Amino acid sequence: MIEITCPGCGTIGKMSLVQDLFQGPWRCWKCRSLFTILIANKRLQSCEPLGEEDFKRWQAEQEILKKLREKRQ
């Protein structure tokens, strides 16, 4: 379990990962602020603010990638 302190409100959130590397969006459970985070070797490496439009763009990209993976199978 990885602890992430929200830069916006200081609340501590927790995240469980299957892999040691994760890069993507994270939303604070309390203030609902969005961030792009990078976790490597079970440690938070970076945390940058993420706008709603950028988040929606990321979600759309993930849907496209999912459809491409499904077509390959």
mmCIF file of the N, C-alpha and C atoms, coordinates in Angstrom:
data_MODEL
# 
_entry.id   MODEL 
# 
loop_
_atom_site.group_PDB 
_atom_site.id 
_atom_site.type_symbol 
_atom_site.label_atom_id 
_atom_site.label_alt_id 
_atom_site.label_comp_id 
_atom_site.label_asym_id 
_atom_site.label_entity_id 
_atom_site.label_seq_id 
_atom_site.pdbx_PDB_ins_code 
_atom_site.Cartn_x 
_atom_site.Cartn_y 
_atom_site.Cartn_z 
_atom_site.occupancy 
_atom_site.B_iso_or_equiv 
_atom_site.pdbx_formal_charge 
_atom_site.auth_seq_id 
_atom_site.auth_comp_id 
_atom_site.auth_asym_id 
_atom_site.auth_atom_id 
_atom_site.pdbx_PDB_model_num 
ATOM 1   N N  . MET A 1 1  ? 0.856   -1.172  0.000   1.00 0.00 ? 1  MET A N  1 
ATOM 2   C CA . MET A 1 1  ? 0.000   0.000   0.000   1.00 0.00 ? 1  MET A CA 1 
ATOM 3   C C  . MET A 1 1  ? 0.903   1.237   0.000   1.00 0.00 ? 1  MET A C  1 
ATOM 4   N N  . ILE A 1 2  ? 0.616   2.146   -0.910  1.00 0.00 ? 2  ILE A N  1 
ATOM 5   C CA . ILE A 1 2  ? 1.410   3.368   -1.048  1.00 0.00 ? 2  ILE A CA 1 
ATOM 6   C C  . ILE A 1 2  ? 0.596   4.538   -0.524  1.00 0.00 ? 2  ILE A C  1 
ATOM 7   N N  . GLU A 1 3  ? 1.206   5.357   0.297   1.00 0.00 ? 3  GLU A N  1 
ATOM 8   C CA . GLU A 1 3  ? 0.547   6.543   0.822   1.00 0.00 ? 3  GLU A CA 1 
ATOM 9   C C  . GLU A 1 3  ? 0.892   7.750   -0.039  1.00 0.00 ? 3  GLU A C  1 
ATOM 10  N N  . ILE A 1 4  ? -0.134  8.529   -0.375  1.00 0.00 ? 4  ILE A N  1 
ATOM 11  C CA . ILE A 1 4  ? 0.038   9.737   -1.174  1.00 0.00 ? 4  ILE A CA 1 
ATOM 12  C C  . ILE A 1 4  ? -0.572  10.896  -0.411  1.00 0.00 ? 4  ILE A C  1 
ATOM 13  N N  . THR A 1 5  ? 0.230   11.916  -0.143  1.00 0.00 ? 5  THR A N  1 
ATOM 14  C CA . THR A 1 5  ? -0.277  13.110  0.526   1.00 0.00 ? 5  THR A CA 1 
ATOM 15  C C  . THR A 1 5  ? -0.719  14.105  -0.538  1.00 0.00 ? 5  THR A C  1 
ATOM 16  N N  . CYS A 1 6  ? -1.982  14.497  -0.478  1.00 0.00 ? 6  CYS A N  1 
ATOM 17  C CA . CYS A 1 6  ? -2.537  15.428  -1.454  1.00 0.00 ? 6  CYS A CA 1 
ATOM 18  C C  . CYS A 1 6  ? -1.868  16.792  -1.310  1.00 0.00 ? 6  CYS A C  1 
ATOM 19  N N  . PRO A 1 7  ? -1.285  17.317  -2.394  1.00 0.00 ? 7  PRO A N  1 
ATOM 20  C CA . PRO A 1 7  ? -0.685  18.644  -2.331  1.00 0.00 ? 7  PRO A CA 1 
ATOM 21  C C  . PRO A 1 7  ? -1.722  19.750  -2.123  1.00 0.00 ? 7  PRO A C  1 
ATOM 22  N N  . GLY A 1 8  ? -2.976  19.469  -2.472  1.00 0.00 ? 8  GLY A N  1 
ATOM 23  C CA . GLY A 1 8  ? -4.018  20.472  -2.353  1.00 0.00 ? 8  GLY A CA 1 
ATOM 24  C C  . GLY A 1 8  ? -4.531  20.666  -0.938  1.00 0.00 ? 8  GLY A C  1 
ATOM 25  N N  . CYS A 1 9  ? -4.809  19.550  -0.246  1.00 0.00 ? 9  CYS A N  1 
ATOM 26  C CA . CYS A 1 9  ? -5.425  19.659  1.084   1.00 0.00 ? 9  CYS A CA 1 
ATOM 27  C C  . CYS A 1 9  ? -4.640  18.970  2.192   1.00 0.00 ? 9  CYS A C  1 
ATOM 28  N N  . GLY A 1 10 ? -3.594  18.239  1.841   1.00 0.00 ? 10 GLY A N  1 
ATOM 29  C CA . GLY A 1 10 ? -2.758  17.590  2.846   1.00 0.00 ? 10 GLY A CA 1 
ATOM 30  C C  . GLY A 1 10 ? -3.300  16.266  3.354   1.00 0.00 ? 10 GLY A C  1 
ATOM 31  N N  . THR A 1 11 ? -4.431  15.809  2.832   1.00 0.00 ? 11 THR A N  1 
ATOM 32  C CA . THR A 1 11 ? -5.002  14.528  3.246   1.00 0.00 ? 11 THR A CA 1 
ATOM 33  C C  . THR A 1 11 ? -4.159  13.385  2.708   1.00 0.00 ? 11 THR A C  1 
ATOM 34  N N  . ILE A 1 12 ? -4.030  12.341  3.505   1.00 0.00 ? 12 ILE A N  1 
ATOM 35  C CA . ILE A 1 12 ? -3.280  11.170  3.079   1.00 0.00 ? 12 ILE A CA 1 
ATOM 36  C C  . ILE A 1 12 ? -4.235  10.168  2.445   1.00 0.00 ? 12 ILE A C  1 
ATOM 37  N N  . GLY A 1 13 ? -3.904  9.772   1.227   1.00 0.00 ? 13 GLY A N  1 
ATOM 38  C CA . GLY A 1 13 ? -4.657  8.744   0.519   1.00 0.00 ? 13 GLY A CA 1 
ATOM 39  C C  . GLY A 1 13 ? -3.781  7.523   0.349   1.00 0.00 ? 13 GLY A C  1 
ATOM 40  N N  . LYS A 1 14 ? -4.391  6.391   0.108   1.00 0.00 ? 14 LYS A N  1 
ATOM 41  C CA . LYS A 1 14 ? -3.632  5.156   -0.080  1.00 0.00 ? 14 LYS A CA 1 
ATOM 42  C C  . LYS A 1 14 ? -3.991  4.545   -1.428  1.00 0.00 ? 14 LYS A C  1 
ATOM 43  N N  . MET A 1 15 ? -3.010  3.858   -1.997  1.00 0.00 ? 15 MET A N  1 
ATOM 44  C CA . MET A 1 15 ? -3.185  3.241   -3.303  1.00 0.00 ? 15 MET A CA 1 
ATOM 45  C C  . MET A 1 15 ? -2.470  1.901   -3.309  1.00 0.00 ? 15 MET A C  1 
ATOM 46  N N  . SER A 1 16 ? -3.124  0.908   -3.840  1.00 0.00 ? 16 SER A N  1 
ATOM 47  C CA . SER A 1 16 ? -2.540  -0.421  -3.944  1.00 0.00 ? 16 SER A CA 1 
ATOM 48  C C  . SER A 1 16 ? -2.204  -0.697  -5.406  1.00 0.00 ? 16 SER A C  1 
ATOM 49  N N  . LEU A 1 17 ? -1.020  -1.211  -5.662  1.00 0.00 ? 17 LEU A N  1 
ATOM 50  C CA . LEU A 1 17 ? -0.580  -1.475  -7.031  1.00 0.00 ? 17 LEU A CA 1 
ATOM 51  C C  . LEU A 1 17 ? -0.153  -2.921  -7.203  1.00 0.00 ? 17 LEU A C  1 
ATOM 52  N N  . VAL A 1 18 ? -0.382  -3.444  -8.391  1.00 0.00 ? 18 VAL A N  1 
ATOM 53  C CA . VAL A 1 18 ? 0.078   -4.783  -8.725  1.00 0.00 ? 18 VAL A CA 1 
ATOM 54  C C  . VAL A 1 18 ? 1.531   -4.714  -9.200  1.00 0.00 ? 18 VAL A C  1 
ATOM 55  N N  . GLN A 1 19 ? 1.849   -3.678  -9.983  1.00 0.00 ? 19 GLN A N  1 
ATOM 56  C CA . GLN A 1 19 ? 3.193   -3.513  -10.513 1.00 0.00 ? 19 GLN A CA 1 
ATOM 57  C C  . GLN A 1 19 ? 3.940   -2.437  -9.742  1.00 0.00 ? 19 GLN A C  1 
ATOM 58  N N  . ASP A 1 20 ? 5.265   -2.434  -9.871  1.00 0.00 ? 20 ASP A N  1 
ATOM 59  C CA . ASP A 1 20 ? 6.094   -1.443  -9.176  1.00 0.00 ? 20 ASP A CA 1 
ATOM 60  C C  . ASP A 1 20 ? 6.093   -0.082  -9.868  1.00 0.00 ? 20 ASP A C  1 
ATOM 61  N N  . LEU A 1 21 ? 5.562   -0.015  -11.097 1.00 0.00 ? 21 LEU A N  1 
ATOM 62  C CA . LEU A 1 21 ? 5.587   1.228   -11.857 1.00 0.00 ? 21 LEU A CA 1 
ATOM 63  C C  . LEU A 1 21 ? 4.164   1.627   -12.241 1.00 0.00 ? 21 LEU A C  1 
ATOM 64  N N  . PHE A 1 22 ? 3.823   2.882   -11.971 1.00 0.00 ? 22 PHE A N  1 
ATOM 65  C CA . PHE A 1 22 ? 2.519   3.422   -12.357 1.00 0.00 ? 22 PHE A CA 1 
ATOM 66  C C  . PHE A 1 22 ? 2.685   4.881   -12.709 1.00 0.00 ? 22 PHE A C  1 
ATOM 67  N N  . GLN A 1 23 ? 2.119   5.260   -13.844 1.00 0.00 ? 23 GLN A N  1 
ATOM 68  C CA . GLN A 1 23 ? 2.055   6.671   -14.213 1.00 0.00 ? 23 GLN A CA 1 
ATOM 69  C C  . GLN A 1 23 ? 0.668   6.928   -14.751 1.00 0.00 ? 23 GLN A C  1 
ATOM 70  N N  . GLY A 1 24 ? -0.028  7.856   -14.119 1.00 0.00 ? 24 GLY A N  1 
ATOM 71  C CA . GLY A 1 24 ? -1.378  8.159   -14.547 1.00 0.00 ? 24 GLY A CA 1 
ATOM 72  C C  . GLY A 1 24 ? -2.075  9.087   -13.570 1.00 0.00 ? 24 GLY A C  1 
ATOM 73  N N  . PRO A 1 25 ? -3.383  9.228   -13.739 1.00 0.00 ? 25 PRO A N  1 
ATOM 74  C CA . PRO A 1 25 ? -4.133  10.161  -12.898 1.00 0.00 ? 25 PRO A CA 1 
ATOM 75  C C  . PRO A 1 25 ? -4.428  9.604   -11.508 1.00 0.00 ? 25 PRO A C  1 
ATOM 76  N N  . TRP A 1 26 ? -4.556  10.497  -10.571 1.00 0.00 ? 26 TRP A N  1 
ATOM 77  C CA . TRP A 1 26 ? -4.950  10.179  -9.201  1.00 0.00 ? 26 TRP A CA 1 
ATOM 78  C C  . TRP A 1 26 ? -5.801  11.325  -8.693  1.00 0.00 ? 26 TRP A C  1 
ATOM 79  N N  . ARG A 1 27 ? -6.911  10.988  -8.038  1.00 0.00 ? 27 ARG A N  1 
ATOM 80  C CA . ARG A 1 27 ? -7.815  12.007  -7.514  1.00 0.00 ? 27 ARG A CA 1 
ATOM 81  C C  . ARG A 1 27 ? -7.859  11.872  -5.992  1.00 0.00 ? 27 ARG A C  1 
ATOM 82  N N  . CYS A 1 28 ? -7.686  12.987  -5.307  1.00 0.00 ? 28 CYS A N  1 
ATOM 83  C CA . CYS A 1 28 ? -7.775  13.000  -3.847  1.00 0.00 ? 28 CYS A CA 1 
ATOM 84  C C  . CYS A 1 28 ? -9.211  12.660  -3.453  1.00 0.00 ? 28 CYS A C  1 
ATOM 85  N N  . TRP A 1 29 ? -9.353  11.762  -2.514  1.00 0.00 ? 29 TRP A N  1 
ATOM 86  C CA . TRP A 1 29 ? -10.685 11.339  -2.092  1.00 0.00 ? 29 TRP A CA 1 
ATOM 87  C C  . TRP A 1 29 ? -11.423 12.422  -1.312  1.00 0.00 ? 29 TRP A C  1 
ATOM 88  N N  . LYS A 1 30 ? -10.680 13.363  -0.736  1.00 0.00 ? 30 LYS A N  1 
ATOM 89  C CA . LYS A 1 30 ? -11.323 14.380  0.088   1.00 0.00 ? 30 LYS A CA 1 
ATOM 90  C C  . LYS A 1 30 ? -11.645 15.661  -0.684  1.00 0.00 ? 30 LYS A C  1 
ATOM 91  N N  . CYS A 1 31 ? -10.644 16.289  -1.283  1.00 0.00 ? 31 CYS A N  1 
ATOM 92  C CA . CYS A 1 31 ? -10.881 17.565  -1.980  1.00 0.00 ? 31 CYS A CA 1 
ATOM 93  C C  . CYS A 1 31 ? -11.198 17.381  -3.462  1.00 0.00 ? 31 CYS A C  1 
ATOM 94  N N  . ARG A 1 32 ? -11.046 16.142  -3.981  1.00 0.00 ? 32 ARG A N  1 
ATOM 95  C CA . ARG A 1 32 ? -11.367 15.788  -5.359  1.00 0.00 ? 32 ARG A CA 1 
ATOM 96  C C  . ARG A 1 32 ? -10.446 16.430  -6.397  1.00 0.00 ? 32 ARG A C  1 
ATOM 97  N N  . SER A 1 33 ? -9.297  16.957  -5.972  1.00 0.00 ? 33 SER A N  1 
ATOM 98  C CA . SER A 1 33 ? -8.319  17.515  -6.912  1.00 0.00 ? 33 SER A CA 1 
ATOM 99  C C  . SER A 1 33 ? -7.683  16.384  -7.711  1.00 0.00 ? 33 SER A C  1 
ATOM 100 N N  . LEU A 1 34 ? -7.351  16.682  -8.968  1.00 0.00 ? 34 LEU A N  1 
ATOM 101 C CA . LEU A 1 34 ? -6.731  15.705  -9.859  1.00 0.00 ? 34 LEU A CA 1 
ATOM 102 C C  . LEU A 1 34 ? -5.242  15.969  -9.995  1.00 0.00 ? 34 LEU A C  1 
ATOM 103 N N  . PHE A 1 35 ? -4.467  14.886  -10.058 1.00 0.00 ? 35 PHE A N  1 
ATOM 104 C CA . PHE A 1 35 ? -3.022  14.971  -10.233 1.00 0.00 ? 35 PHE A CA 1 
ATOM 105 C C  . PHE A 1 35 ? -2.553  13.859  -11.147 1.00 0.00 ? 35 PHE A C  1 
ATOM 106 N N  . THR A 1 36 ? -1.459  14.104  -11.848 1.00 0.00 ? 36 THR A N  1 
ATOM 107 C CA . THR A 1 36 ? -0.755  13.054  -12.566 1.00 0.00 ? 36 THR A CA 1 
ATOM 108 C C  . THR A 1 36 ? 0.376   12.615  -11.655 1.00 0.00 ? 36 THR A C  1 
ATOM 109 N N  . ILE A 1 37 ? 0.410   11.313  -11.351 1.00 0.00 ? 37 ILE A N  1 
ATOM 110 C CA . ILE A 1 37 ? 1.439   10.821  -10.444 1.00 0.00 ? 37 ILE A CA 1 
ATOM 111 C C  . ILE A 1 37 ? 2.329   9.804   -11.151 1.00 0.00 ? 37 ILE A C  1 
ATOM 112 N N  . LEU A 1 38 ? 3.531   9.684   -10.631 1.00 0.00 ? 38 LEU A N  1 
ATOM 113 C CA . LEU A 1 38 ? 4.474   8.661   -11.073 1.00 0.00 ? 38 LEU A CA 1 
ATOM 114 C C  . LEU A 1 38 ? 4.938   7.928   -9.831  1.00 0.00 ? 38 LEU A C  1 
ATOM 115 N N  . ILE A 1 39 ? 4.704   6.617   -9.823  1.00 0.00 ? 39 ILE A N  1 
ATOM 116 C CA . ILE A 1 39 ? 5.160   5.769   -8.725  1.00 0.00 ? 39 ILE A CA 1 
ATOM 117 C C  . ILE A 1 39 ? 6.135   4.765   -9.309  1.00 0.00 ? 39 ILE A C  1 
ATOM 118 N N  . ALA A 1 40 ? 7.305   4.672   -8.724  1.00 0.00 ? 40 ALA A N  1 
ATOM 119 C CA . ALA A 1 40 ? 8.314   3.699   -9.139  1.00 0.00 ? 40 ALA A CA 1 
ATOM 120 C C  . ALA A 1 40 ? 8.947   3.113   -7.888  1.00 0.00 ? 40 ALA A C  1 
ATOM 121 N N  . ASN A 1 41 ? 9.161   1.813   -7.911  1.00 0.00 ? 41 ASN A N  1 
ATOM 122 C CA . ASN A 1 41 ? 9.761   1.108   -6.769  1.00 0.00 ? 41 ASN A CA 1 
ATOM 123 C C  . ASN A 1 41 ? 9.000   1.388   -5.474  1.00 0.00 ? 41 ASN A C  1 
ATOM 124 N N  . LYS A 1 42 ? 7.664   1.408   -5.589  1.00 0.00 ? 42 LYS A N  1 
ATOM 125 C CA . LYS A 1 42 ? 6.773   1.605   -4.442  1.00 0.00 ? 42 LYS A CA 1 
ATOM 126 C C  . LYS A 1 42 ? 6.946   2.951   -3.747  1.00 0.00 ? 42 LYS A C  1 
ATOM 127 N N  . ARG A 1 43 ? 7.442   3.951   -4.491  1.00 0.00 ? 43 ARG A N  1 
ATOM 128 C CA . ARG A 1 43 ? 7.609   5.297   -3.933  1.00 0.00 ? 43 ARG A CA 1 
ATOM 129 C C  . ARG A 1 43 ? 7.055   6.321   -4.912  1.00 0.00 ? 43 ARG A C  1 
ATOM 130 N N  . LEU A 1 44 ? 6.408   7.344   -4.379  1.00 0.00 ? 44 LEU A N  1 
ATOM 131 C CA . LEU A 1 44 ? 5.893   8.432   -5.203  1.00 0.00 ? 44 LEU A CA 1 
ATOM 132 C C  . LEU A 1 44 ? 7.073   9.266   -5.695  1.00 0.00 ? 44 LEU A C  1 
ATOM 133 N N  . GLN A 1 45 ? 7.218   9.356   -7.013  1.00 0.00 ? 45 GLN A N  1 
ATOM 134 C CA . GLN A 1 45 ? 8.337   10.091  -7.602  1.00 0.00 ? 45 GLN A CA 1 
ATOM 135 C C  . GLN A 1 45 ? 7.935   11.513  -8.000  1.00 0.00 ? 45 GLN A C  1 
ATOM 136 N N  . SER A 1 46 ? 6.687   11.670  -8.489  1.00 0.00 ? 46 SER A N  1 
ATOM 137 C CA . SER A 1 46 ? 6.224   13.007  -8.862  1.00 0.00 ? 46 SER A CA 1 
ATOM 138 C C  . SER A 1 46 ? 4.706   13.084  -8.757  1.00 0.00 ? 46 SER A C  1 
ATOM 139 N N  . CYS A 1 47 ? 4.222   14.309  -8.584  1.00 0.00 ? 47 CYS A N  1 
ATOM 140 C CA . CYS A 1 47 ? 2.794   14.572  -8.448  1.00 0.00 ? 47 CYS A CA 1 
ATOM 141 C C  . CYS A 1 47 ? 2.537   15.973  -8.994  1.00 0.00 ? 47 CYS A C  1 
ATOM 142 N N  . GLU A 1 48 ? 1.884   16.054  -10.156 1.00 0.00 ? 48 GLU A N  1 
ATOM 143 C CA . GLU A 1 48 ? 1.639   17.332  -10.824 1.00 0.00 ? 48 GLU A CA 1 
ATOM 144 C C  . GLU A 1 48 ? 0.135   17.547  -10.989 1.00 0.00 ? 48 GLU A C  1 
ATOM 145 N N  . PRO A 1 49 ? -0.340  18.784  -10.884 1.00 0.00 ? 49 PRO A N  1 
ATOM 146 C CA . PRO A 1 49 ? -1.767  19.059  -11.087 1.00 0.00 ? 49 PRO A CA 1 
ATOM 147 C C  . PRO A 1 49 ? -2.237  18.617  -12.473 1.00 0.00 ? 49 PRO A C  1 
ATOM 148 N N  . LEU A 1 50 ? -3.477  18.164  -12.550 1.00 0.00 ? 50 LEU A N  1 
ATOM 149 C CA . LEU A 1 50 ? -4.057  17.692  -13.797 1.00 0.00 ? 50 LEU A CA 1 
ATOM 150 C C  . LEU A 1 50 ? -5.441  18.314  -13.953 1.00 0.00 ? 50 LEU A C  1 
ATOM 151 N N  . GLY A 1 51 ? -5.681  18.957  -15.071 1.00 0.00 ? 51 GLY A N  1 
ATOM 152 C CA . GLY A 1 51 ? -6.977  19.584  -15.332 1.00 0.00 ? 51 GLY A CA 1 
ATOM 153 C C  . GLY A 1 51 ? -8.020  18.565  -15.769 1.00 0.00 ? 51 GLY A C  1 
ATOM 154 N N  . GLU A 1 52 ? -9.286  18.913  -15.617 1.00 0.00 ? 52 GLU A N  1 
ATOM 155 C CA . GLU A 1 52 ? -10.385 18.018  -16.002 1.00 0.00 ? 52 GLU A CA 1 
ATOM 156 C C  . GLU A 1 52 ? -10.329 17.656  -17.482 1.00 0.00 ? 52 GLU A C  1 
ATOM 157 N N  . GLU A 1 53 ? -10.016 18.633  -18.345 1.00 0.00 ? 53 GLU A N  1 
ATOM 158 C CA . GLU A 1 53 ? -9.942  18.358  -19.780 1.00 0.00 ? 53 GLU A CA 1 
ATOM 159 C C  . GLU A 1 53 ? -8.828  17.372  -20.098 1.00 0.00 ? 53 GLU A C  1 
ATOM 160 N N  . ASP A 1 54 ? -7.664  17.543  -19.456 1.00 0.00 ? 54 ASP A N  1 
ATOM 161 C CA . ASP A 1 54 ? -6.559  16.607  -19.660 1.00 0.00 ? 54 ASP A CA 1 
ATOM 162 C C  . ASP A 1 54 ? -6.924  15.215  -19.157 1.00 0.00 ? 54 ASP A C  1 
ATOM 163 N N  . PHE A 1 55 ? -7.652  15.150  -18.055 1.00 0.00 ? 55 PHE A N  1 
ATOM 164 C CA . PHE A 1 55 ? -8.086  13.873  -17.509 1.00 0.00 ? 55 PHE A CA 1 
ATOM 165 C C  . PHE A 1 55 ? -9.042  13.175  -18.483 1.00 0.00 ? 55 PHE A C  1 
ATOM 166 N N  . LYS A 1 56 ? -9.984  13.922  -19.048 1.00 0.00 ? 56 LYS A N  1 
ATOM 167 C CA . LYS A 1 56 ? -10.922 13.344  -20.006 1.00 0.00 ? 56 LYS A CA 1 
ATOM 168 C C  . LYS A 1 56 ? -10.196 12.867  -21.255 1.00 0.00 ? 56 LYS A C  1 
ATOM 169 N N  . ARG A 1 57 ? -9.185  13.612  -21.677 1.00 0.00 ? 57 ARG A N  1 
ATOM 170 C CA . ARG A 1 57 ? -8.367  13.206  -22.827 1.00 0.00 ? 57 ARG A CA 1 
ATOM 171 C C  . ARG A 1 57 ? -7.633  11.902  -22.517 1.00 0.00 ? 57 ARG A C  1 
ATOM 172 N N  . TRP A 1 58 ? -7.094  11.788  -21.315 1.00 0.00 ? 58 TRP A N  1 
ATOM 173 C CA . TRP A 1 58 ? -6.394  10.566  -20.889 1.00 0.00 ? 58 TRP A CA 1 
ATOM 174 C C  . TRP A 1 58 ? -7.364  9.383   -20.900 1.00 0.00 ? 58 TRP A C  1 
ATOM 175 N N  . GLN A 1 59 ? -8.591  9.586   -20.373 1.00 0.00 ? 59 GLN A N  1 
ATOM 176 C CA . GLN A 1 59 ? -9.591  8.521   -20.364 1.00 0.00 ? 59 GLN A CA 1 
ATOM 177 C C  . GLN A 1 59 ? -9.923  8.065   -21.784 1.00 0.00 ? 59 GLN A C  1 
ATOM 178 N N  . ALA A 1 60 ? -10.070 9.009   -22.708 1.00 0.00 ? 60 ALA A N  1 
ATOM 179 C CA . ALA A 1 60 ? -10.373 8.672   -24.101 1.00 0.00 ? 60 ALA A CA 1 
ATOM 180 C C  . ALA A 1 60 ? -9.228  7.864   -24.716 1.00 0.00 ? 60 ALA A C  1 
ATOM 181 N N  . GLU A 1 61 ? -8.000  8.244   -24.434 1.00 0.00 ? 61 GLU A N  1 
ATOM 182 C CA . GLU A 1 61 ? -6.835  7.509   -24.942 1.00 0.00 ? 61 GLU A CA 1 
ATOM 183 C C  . GLU A 1 61 ? -6.821  6.085   -24.400 1.00 0.00 ? 61 GLU A C  1 
ATOM 184 N N  . GLN A 1 62 ? -7.161  5.918   -23.127 1.00 0.00 ? 62 GLN A N  1 
ATOM 185 C CA . GLN A 1 62 ? -7.179  4.590   -22.519 1.00 0.00 ? 62 GLN A CA 1 
ATOM 186 C C  . GLN A 1 62 ? -8.250  3.709   -23.163 1.00 0.00 ? 62 GLN A C  1 
ATOM 187 N N  . GLU A 1 63 ? -9.403  4.280   -23.496 1.00 0.00 ? 63 GLU A N  1 
ATOM 188 C CA . GLU A 1 63 ? -10.464 3.529   -24.164 1.00 0.00 ? 63 GLU A CA 1 
ATOM 189 C C  . GLU A 1 63 ? -10.009 3.058   -25.547 1.00 0.00 ? 63 GLU A C  1 
ATOM 190 N N  . ILE A 1 64 ? -9.324  3.931   -26.273 1.00 0.00 ? 64 ILE A N  1 
ATOM 191 C CA . ILE A 1 64 ? -8.812  3.560   -27.593 1.00 0.00 ? 64 ILE A CA 1 
ATOM 192 C C  . ILE A 1 64 ? -7.801  2.432   -27.466 1.00 0.00 ? 64 ILE A C  1 
ATOM 193 N N  . LEU A 1 65 ? -6.891  2.549   -26.511 1.00 0.00 ? 65 LEU A N  1 
ATOM 194 C CA . LEU A 1 65 ? -5.891  1.490   -26.301 1.00 0.00 ? 65 LEU A CA 1 
ATOM 195 C C  . LEU A 1 65 ? -6.550  0.172   -25.926 1.00 0.00 ? 65 LEU A C  1 
ATOM 196 N N  . LYS A 1 66 ? -7.582  0.243   -25.109 1.00 0.00 ? 66 LYS A N  1 
ATOM 197 C CA . LYS A 1 66 ? -8.302  -0.971  -24.698 1.00 0.00 ? 66 LYS A CA 1 
ATOM 198 C C  . LYS A 1 66 ? -8.926  -1.656  -25.909 1.00 0.00 ? 66 LYS A C  1 
ATOM 199 N N  . LYS A 1 67 ? -9.558  -0.873  -26.786 1.00 0.00 ? 67 LYS A N  1 
ATOM 200 C CA . LYS A 1 67 ? -10.180 -1.430  -27.986 1.00 0.00 ? 67 LYS A CA 1 
ATOM 201 C C  . LYS A 1 67 ? -9.134  -2.048  -28.909 1.00 0.00 ? 67 LYS A C  1 
ATOM 202 N N  . LEU A 1 68 ? -7.983  -1.412  -29.037 1.00 0.00 ? 68 LEU A N  1 
ATOM 203 C CA . LEU A 1 68 ? -6.916  -1.964  -29.870 1.00 0.00 ? 68 LEU A CA 1 
ATOM 204 C C  . LEU A 1 68 ? -6.401  -3.291  -29.310 1.00 0.00 ? 68 LEU A C  1 
ATOM 205 N N  . ARG A 1 69 ? -6.246  -3.357  -27.982 1.00 0.00 ? 69 ARG A N  1 
ATOM 206 C CA . ARG A 1 69 ? -5.797  -4.613  -27.360 1.00 0.00 ? 69 ARG A CA 1 
ATOM 207 C C  . ARG A 1 69 ? -6.818  -5.727  -27.577 1.00 0.00 ? 69 ARG A C  1 
ATOM 208 N N  . GLU A 1 70 ? -8.094  -5.387  -27.474 1.00 0.00 ? 70 GLU A N  1 
ATOM 209 C CA . GLU A 1 70 ? -9.154  -6.387  -27.674 1.00 0.00 ? 70 GLU A CA 1 
ATOM 210 C C  . GLU A 1 70 ? -9.167  -6.896  -29.108 1.00 0.00 ? 70 GLU A C  1 
ATOM 211 N N  . LYS A 1 71 ? -8.898  -6.036  -30.084 1.00 0.00 ? 71 LYS A N  1 
ATOM 212 C CA . LYS A 1 71 ? -8.864  -6.446  -31.486 1.00 0.00 ? 71 LYS A CA 1 
ATOM 213 C C  . LYS A 1 71 ? -7.714  -7.409  -31.748 1.00 0.00 ? 71 LYS A C  1 
ATOM 214 N N  . ARG A 1 72 ? -6.598  -7.221  -31.056 1.00 0.00 ? 72 ARG A N  1 
ATOM 215 C CA . ARG A 1 72 ? -5.421  -8.075  -31.265 1.00 0.00 ? 72 ARG A CA 1 
ATOM 216 C C  . ARG A 1 72 ? -5.646  -9.488  -30.734 1.00 0.00 ? 72 ARG A C  1 
ATOM 217 N N  . GLN A 1 73 ? -6.534  -9.612  -29.775 1.00 0.00 ? 73 GLN A N  1 
ATOM 218 C CA . GLN A 1 73 ? -6.739  -10.940 -29.163 1.00 0.00 ? 73 GLN A CA 1 
ATOM 219 C C  . GLN A 1 73 ? -7.652  -11.790 -29.943 1.00 0.00 ? 73 GLN A C  1 
# 
